[in-house]
Amino acid sequence: MMKKILSMFALVSMLGLGFTANSFAEDAAPMADVAAVVDAAPVAEAATTEAVPVAAEVAVAPTEAAAPAPVPNKGDTAWMLISTVLVTLMVIPGLALFYGGLVRQKNMLSVLMQTFMIFSLMGVLWAIYGYSVAFTGGSPFFGGFGKAFLAGITPDSVGATFSKGVVIPELVFVAFQLTFAAITPALIIGAFAERMKFSAILAFMVLWFTFAYLPMAHMVWYWDGPDAITDAKSLETVLANAGWLWAKGALDFAGGTVVHINAGVAGLVGAFMVGKRIGYGKESMAPHSLTLTMVGAALLWVGWFGFNAGSNLEANGYAALAMVNTMIATGAATLSWAFAEWFLKGKPSMLGAASGAVAGLVAITPACGFVGPMGAIIIGLLVSPICYFFVAKVKYICLLYTSRCV
């Protein structure tokens, strides 16, 4: 078995090395070009040396008309509203059905209830203090409470995007980021499904949301926006006010760090702390409905277009790039997981295909606006064999030596 796995890794790696040179897009998303904004800033020094009039010769200087304030584009606004709905679809019902189909029938309703309640609870907390802590200035690690209870945010308030002079309604941004804050804690429950009391789950989620998700969202995603950058000095100010990881140059287009790594670490620690299921190894714990799991995975795939392409905040070519990459990386990951099972077990499975799709969606998320389509295919082809190896081997090695795994 191990020789087959290593052979498969070698084959996929050779394919990846052969295509990587031509796979990545030359153009990065607007987030990666912040420094270029400085070059586009108006330079006033040359003009002032020639155009400064003598005071005695000037009677009344005409007042230059102020530039009009940016107005949200209806197309961008409509796309962000649709993206918000799509990410909501990922959680309820997508994630709920995906997890619900994987547990035993007697625990199906509890998993659905946990997902539904976590989404509702995180939405309320996001409006009360979450948005303010994540997306206002303060320190490199936490925002402030200036927008707690959404204070000062009206239908006329606007938020920055990644292009100078382009804005969207701030309430749309609040709603879009709410769905991210709601799905991330819900992802964790899959790690200790069937093993925690409902009250304990809710208490844990409140604490984790406050002290893990919000600081990470602020560190990775918060900055003052491109309009705040006019020259080198203003860029220094923006970097000083930004989240710690953003200022360090972290690139996370749609949540690879904030959502997936963050939730994955929490789930791993949670699984170790809670321990294995009662009766594990003595009674059947097979998924009770792979039909529901497939439906849930399909809804996750569809909703993920809003997750990734919506993170561009504008309806333009980079949103299209993120959408294409999300589609083909997921397809490649589905194929590679299914063929890995076929090669190692003699036949593919629906559970494997669904697992491969989710692995591909997760893998492409942080890079969906930064790589080209061929790079996305390579990412999809590589991620599934790695995940399959951990599911098929590492998990059981962990169980053998610690007796703490799922």
C-alpha positions as CSV (number, residue, x, y, z in Angstrom):
1,M,0.0,0.0,0.0
2,M,2.7,2.5,1.0
3,K,4.7,1.8,-2.2
4,K,1.6,2.5,-4.3
5,I,1.0,5.8,-2.4
6,L,4.7,6.9,-2.9
7,S,4.5,5.9,-6.6
8,M,1.4,8.0,-7.0
9,F,3.0,11.0,-5.3
10,A,6.0,10.7,-7.6
11,L,3.8,10.6,-10.7
12,V,1.7,13.6,-9.7
13,S,4.8,15.6,-8.7
14,M,6.5,15.0,-12.1
15,L,3.3,16.2,-13.8
16,G,3.3,19.3,-11.6
17,L,7.0,20.1,-12.2
18,G,6.5,19.8,-15.9
19,F,3.7,22.3,-16.1
20,T,4.4,24.7,-13.2
21,A,6.7,26.9,-15.3
22,N,3.9,27.9,-17.5
23,S,1.0,27.6,-15.1
24,F,1.1,30.8,-13.0
25,A,-0.5,34.0,-14.1
26,E,1.9,36.9,-14.7
27,D,-0.5,39.3,-13.3
28,A,-1.3,39.3,-9.6
29,A,-4.6,40.5,-8.1
30,P,-4.9,44.1,-7.1
31,M,-4.0,43.3,-3.5
32,A,-0.5,42.3,-4.6
33,D,0.1,45.6,-6.4
34,V,-0.3,48.0,-3.5
35,A,3.2,49.3,-4.0
36,A,2.3,50.2,-7.6
37,V,-0.2,52.6,-6.3
38,V,2.6,54.8,-5.2
39,D,3.9,55.2,-8.7
40,A,0.5,56.3,-9.9
41,A,0.2,59.0,-7.3
42,P,0.3,62.6,-8.6
43,V,3.7,64.2,-8.4
44,A,3.3,67.9,-7.5
45,E,7.0,68.9,-7.0
46,A,7.8,69.4,-10.7
47,A,4.7,71.5,-11.3
48,T,5.2,73.8,-8.3
49,T,8.7,74.8,-9.4
50,E,7.4,76.3,-12.6
51,A,3.9,77.4,-11.6
52,V,4.4,79.3,-8.3
53,P,3.4,82.9,-9.1
54,V,4.9,85.9,-7.4
55,A,2.6,87.0,-4.6
56,A,2.4,90.6,-5.9
57,E,1.2,89.4,-9.3
58,V,-1.6,87.3,-8.0
59,A,-4.8,88.9,-7.0
60,V,-7.2,86.1,-6.3
61,A,-6.2,82.5,-7.1
62,P,-9.1,80.4,-8.5
63,T,-10.1,77.6,-6.2
64,E,-9.6,74.2,-7.8
65,A,-12.8,72.1,-7.8
66,A,-12.6,69.2,-5.4
67,A,-12.8,65.7,-6.9
68,P,-16.2,64.1,-6.5
69,A,-16.5,61.4,-3.9
70,P,-16.6,57.8,-5.3
71,V,-20.0,56.3,-5.8
72,P,-20.6,52.6,-5.7
73,N,-21.1,50.9,-9.0
74,K,-24.4,49.0,-9.2
75,G,-22.8,46.1,-11.0
76,D,-20.2,45.7,-8.2
77,T,-22.9,46.0,-5.6
78,A,-25.1,43.4,-7.2
79,W,-22.3,41.0,-7.5
80,M,-21.4,41.3,-3.8
81,L,-25.0,40.8,-2.8
82,I,-25.1,37.6,-4.9
83,S,-21.8,36.5,-3.4
84,T,-23.1,37.0,0.1
85,V,-26.1,34.8,-0.7
86,L,-23.8,32.1,-2.2
87,V,-21.6,31.9,0.9
88,T,-24.8,31.6,3.0
89,L,-25.8,28.7,0.8
90,M,-22.4,27.1,1.6
91,V,-23.3,26.9,5.3
92,I,-27.1,26.4,5.4
93,P,-27.7,24.0,3.9
94,G,-24.4,23.0,2.2
95,L,-22.1,22.4,5.2
96,A,-24.9,21.1,7.3
97,L,-25.8,18.4,4.8
98,F,-22.2,17.5,4.1
99,Y,-21.5,16.9,7.7
100,G,-24.9,15.5,8.4
101,G,-24.6,12.7,5.9
102,L,-21.2,11.7,7.3
103,V,-22.4,11.0,10.8
104,R,-24.7,8.2,12.1
105,Q,-28.4,8.6,11.5
106,K,-29.1,9.2,15.2
107,N,-26.8,12.2,15.2
108,M,-28.0,13.8,11.9
109,L,-30.4,16.2,13.6
110,S,-27.8,17.3,16.1
111,V,-25.3,18.2,13.5
112,L,-27.9,20.2,11.5
113,M,-28.9,22.0,14.7
114,Q,-25.3,22.8,15.6
115,T,-24.6,24.3,12.1
116,F,-27.8,26.3,12.1
117,M,-27.3,27.7,15.5
118,I,-23.6,28.6,15.0
119,F,-24.4,30.5,11.8
120,S,-27.1,32.4,13.7
121,L,-25.0,33.1,16.7
122,M,-22.0,34.3,14.8
123,G,-24.1,36.6,12.7
124,V,-25.4,38.4,15.8
125,L,-21.9,38.6,17.4
126,W,-20.5,40.0,14.2
127,A,-23.0,42.9,14.2
128,I,-22.5,43.6,17.9
129,Y,-18.7,43.7,18.0
130,G,-17.1,41.4,15.5
131,Y,-17.0,43.7,12.5
132,S,-15.6,46.5,14.5
133,V,-12.8,44.4,16.1
134,A,-11.9,42.9,12.7
135,F,-12.2,45.9,10.3
136,T,-11.4,49.1,12.2
137,G,-8.0,50.5,13.2
138,G,-6.4,49.9,16.5
139,S,-3.4,47.7,16.9
140,P,-1.7,45.3,14.4
141,F,-3.6,42.5,16.2
142,F,-7.0,43.9,17.1
143,G,-9.3,46.6,15.8
144,G,-11.3,48.9,18.1
145,F,-14.9,49.3,19.1
146,G,-15.6,52.4,17.1
147,K,-18.2,50.6,15.0
148,A,-19.6,48.3,17.7
149,F,-23.3,47.7,17.1
150,L,-22.5,48.9,13.5
151,A,-22.5,52.5,14.9
152,G,-22.1,55.1,12.2
153,I,-22.8,52.7,9.3
154,T,-25.6,53.9,7.1
155,P,-26.9,53.0,3.6
156,D,-24.7,55.8,2.3
157,S,-21.5,54.6,4.0
158,V,-18.9,53.1,1.6
159,G,-16.0,50.8,1.9
160,A,-12.8,50.5,-0.1
161,T,-12.1,47.8,-2.6
162,F,-8.7,47.0,-4.2
163,S,-8.9,49.7,-6.9
164,K,-8.4,53.4,-6.4
165,G,-11.7,55.3,-6.6
166,V,-13.8,52.1,-6.5
167,V,-16.1,51.6,-3.5
168,I,-19.0,49.4,-2.4
169,P,-21.7,50.1,0.2
170,E,-20.2,49.3,3.6
171,L,-23.3,47.4,4.6
172,V,-22.7,45.0,1.7
173,F,-19.2,44.4,3.0
174,V,-20.5,43.9,6.5
175,A,-22.9,41.2,5.3
176,F,-20.3,39.5,3.1
177,Q,-17.8,39.3,5.8
178,L,-20.5,38.1,8.2
179,T,-20.9,35.0,6.2
180,F,-17.1,34.3,6.5
181,A,-17.2,34.8,10.2
182,A,-20.2,32.4,10.5
183,I,-18.9,29.6,8.3
184,T,-15.5,29.4,9.9
185,P,-16.6,28.3,13.4
186,A,-19.1,25.9,11.8
187,L,-16.3,24.1,10.0
188,I,-14.8,23.1,13.3
189,I,-17.7,20.9,14.4
190,G,-16.8,18.2,11.9
191,A,-13.6,17.5,13.9
192,F,-15.5,16.5,17.1
193,A,-18.9,15.6,15.7
194,E,-21.0,13.3,17.9
195,R,-18.8,14.0,20.9
196,M,-19.6,17.3,22.5
197,K,-22.7,18.7,24.3
198,F,-24.6,21.4,22.5
199,S,-24.1,23.9,25.3
200,A,-20.3,23.3,25.3
201,I,-20.1,23.8,21.6
202,L,-21.9,27.2,21.7
203,A,-19.7,28.4,24.6
204,F,-16.5,27.3,22.8
205,M,-17.6,29.0,19.6
206,V,-18.2,32.3,21.3
207,L,-14.7,32.2,22.8
208,W,-13.0,31.0,19.6
209,F,-14.7,33.6,17.5
210,T,-13.7,36.4,19.8
211,F,-10.1,35.4,20.5
212,A,-9.1,33.4,17.4
213,Y,-11.1,34.4,14.4
214,L,-11.4,38.2,14.9
215,P,-7.7,38.8,15.6
216,M,-6.7,36.6,12.6
217,A,-9.2,38.4,10.3
218,H,-7.8,41.8,11.4
219,M,-4.1,40.7,11.1
220,V,-4.6,39.3,7.5
221,W,-7.2,41.5,5.9
222,Y,-7.3,44.9,7.5
223,W,-5.9,48.0,5.7
224,D,-7.0,51.5,4.9
225,G,-7.6,50.9,1.2
226,P,-5.8,52.0,-1.9
227,D,-7.2,55.6,-1.8
228,A,-5.2,56.2,1.3
229,I,-2.0,55.6,-0.6
230,T,-0.8,58.7,-2.5
231,D,3.0,58.7,-2.0
232,A,5.7,56.8,-0.2
233,K,5.0,58.5,3.1
234,S,1.3,57.7,3.0
235,L,2.2,54.1,2.2
236,E,4.3,53.9,5.4
237,T,1.2,55.2,7.3
238,V,-1.0,52.6,5.7
239,L,1.4,49.8,6.6
240,A,1.7,51.1,10.2
241,N,-2.1,51.1,10.6
242,A,-2.7,47.7,8.8
243,G,-3.0,44.3,10.3
244,W,0.2,42.6,11.3
245,L,0.3,39.9,8.6
246,W,-1.0,42.2,5.9
247,A,1.8,44.6,6.6
248,K,4.3,41.7,6.3
249,G,3.0,41.0,2.8
250,A,0.7,38.0,3.5
251,L,-1.4,37.0,0.5
252,D,-4.7,35.4,1.3
253,F,-7.2,36.1,-1.4
254,A,-10.2,34.5,0.1
255,G,-9.5,32.9,3.4
256,G,-6.9,30.2,3.3
257,T,-5.3,31.6,6.5
258,V,-8.2,33.3,8.2
259,V,-10.8,30.5,7.5
260,H,-9.2,27.2,6.7
261,I,-5.9,27.1,8.5
262,N,-7.5,28.8,11.5
263,A,-10.4,26.4,11.7
264,G,-8.3,23.4,10.8
265,V,-5.9,24.0,13.7
266,A,-8.9,24.5,16.1
267,G,-10.5,21.2,14.8
268,L,-7.3,19.3,15.3
269,V,-6.7,20.5,18.8
270,G,-10.4,19.9,19.6
271,A,-10.2,16.3,18.3
272,F,-7.2,15.6,20.6
273,M,-8.8,17.2,23.6
274,V,-12.2,15.5,23.3
275,G,-10.9,12.1,22.3
276,K,-12.3,9.4,20.1
277,R,-16.0,8.4,19.9
278,I,-17.4,6.1,22.5
279,G,-17.6,2.6,20.8
280,Y,-15.1,3.5,18.1
281,G,-13.7,0.2,16.7
282,K,-16.5,-1.8,18.3
283,E,-19.6,-0.7,16.4
284,S,-20.2,0.6,12.9
285,M,-19.8,4.3,12.4
286,A,-20.1,4.4,8.7
287,P,-21.8,7.5,7.1
288,H,-25.5,7.1,7.1
289,S,-26.2,8.9,3.9
290,L,-23.6,9.6,1.2
291,T,-26.5,10.9,-0.9
292,L,-26.8,13.9,1.5
293,T,-23.1,14.3,1.7
294,M,-22.9,14.5,-2.1
295,V,-25.7,17.1,-2.1
296,G,-23.9,19.1,0.6
297,A,-20.6,18.9,-1.3
298,A,-22.3,20.2,-4.5
299,L,-23.8,23.1,-2.6
300,L,-20.4,23.9,-1.1
301,W,-18.9,23.9,-4.6
302,V,-21.6,26.3,-6.0
303,G,-21.4,28.6,-3.0
304,W,-17.7,28.7,-3.1
305,F,-17.8,30.8,-6.3
306,G,-19.2,33.6,-4.0
307,F,-16.6,32.8,-1.4
308,N,-13.6,33.1,-3.8
309,A,-14.7,35.3,-6.7
310,G,-16.7,37.6,-4.3
311,S,-13.5,38.2,-2.3
312,N,-12.3,40.4,-5.2
313,L,-15.0,42.9,-4.1
314,E,-15.5,44.0,-7.7
315,A,-17.1,42.5,-10.8
316,N,-14.1,42.5,-13.1
317,G,-11.5,40.2,-14.7
318,Y,-9.9,39.2,-11.4
319,A,-13.3,38.0,-10.1
320,A,-13.6,35.9,-13.4
321,L,-10.1,34.5,-12.8
322,A,-11.0,33.5,-9.3
323,M,-14.1,31.8,-10.5
324,V,-12.3,29.9,-13.3
325,N,-9.6,28.8,-10.9
326,T,-12.2,27.6,-8.4
327,M,-14.0,25.5,-11.0
328,I,-11.0,23.7,-12.5
329,A,-8.9,23.3,-9.3
330,T,-11.9,21.6,-7.7
331,G,-12.5,19.4,-10.7
332,A,-8.8,18.4,-10.8
333,A,-8.8,17.5,-7.1
334,T,-12.0,15.4,-7.5
335,L,-10.4,13.4,-10.3
336,S,-7.1,12.9,-8.5
337,W,-8.7,11.7,-5.3
338,A,-11.0,9.3,-7.2
339,F,-8.1,7.9,-9.3
340,A,-6.0,7.6,-6.1
341,E,-8.7,5.4,-4.6
342,W,-9.1,3.5,-7.8
343,F,-5.3,2.9,-7.9
344,L,-5.0,1.9,-4.2
345,K,-8.3,0.3,-3.4
346,G,-9.4,-1.0,-6.8
347,K,-12.4,1.3,-7.2
348,P,-13.4,5.0,-6.6
349,S,-16.1,6.0,-4.2
350,M,-18.6,8.8,-3.9
351,L,-17.2,9.8,-0.5
352,G,-13.7,10.1,-2.1
353,A,-15.0,12.2,-4.9
354,A,-16.8,14.6,-2.5
355,S,-13.7,14.7,-0.2
356,G,-11.5,15.5,-3.2
357,A,-13.8,18.4,-4.2
358,V,-13.7,19.9,-0.8
359,A,-9.9,19.5,-0.7
360,G,-9.6,21.3,-4.0
361,L,-11.9,24.1,-2.9
362,V,-9.8,24.7,0.2
363,A,-6.5,24.5,-1.6
364,I,-7.3,27.0,-4.3
365,T,-8.9,29.5,-1.9
366,P,-5.9,31.6,-0.8
367,A,-4.4,31.5,-4.4
368,C,-7.5,31.8,-6.6
369,G,-6.7,35.4,-7.6
370,F,-3.0,35.1,-7.9
371,V,-2.4,32.0,-10.1
372,G,-3.4,31.2,-13.7
373,P,-5.7,28.4,-14.7
374,M,-2.9,25.9,-15.3
375,G,-1.5,26.6,-11.9
376,A,-5.0,26.0,-10.4
377,I,-5.1,22.5,-12.1
378,I,-1.7,21.6,-10.6
379,I,-2.8,22.7,-7.1
380,G,-5.9,20.5,-7.5
381,L,-4.0,17.5,-8.7
382,L,-1.5,17.7,-5.9
383,V,-3.7,18.4,-2.9
384,S,-5.9,15.3,-3.1
385,P,-3.2,12.7,-2.9
386,I,-1.7,14.5,0.1
387,C,-5.0,14.7,1.9
388,Y,-5.8,11.0,1.0
389,F,-2.5,10.0,2.5
390,F,-3.3,11.7,5.8
391,V,-6.8,10.3,5.9
392,A,-5.7,6.7,5.0
393,K,-2.5,6.5,6.9
394,V,-1.6,9.4,9.3
395,K,-5.0,9.3,11.1
396,Y,-4.6,5.7,12.0
397,I,-1.0,6.1,13.0
398,C,-2.2,8.9,15.3
399,L,-4.9,6.6,16.7
400,L,-2.4,3.8,17.3
401,Y,0.0,5.9,19.3
402,T,-2.3,8.3,21.1
403,S,-5.9,6.9,21.0
404,R,-7.1,10.5,20.7
405,C,-8.1,10.8,17.0
406,V,-11.5,10.9,15.4
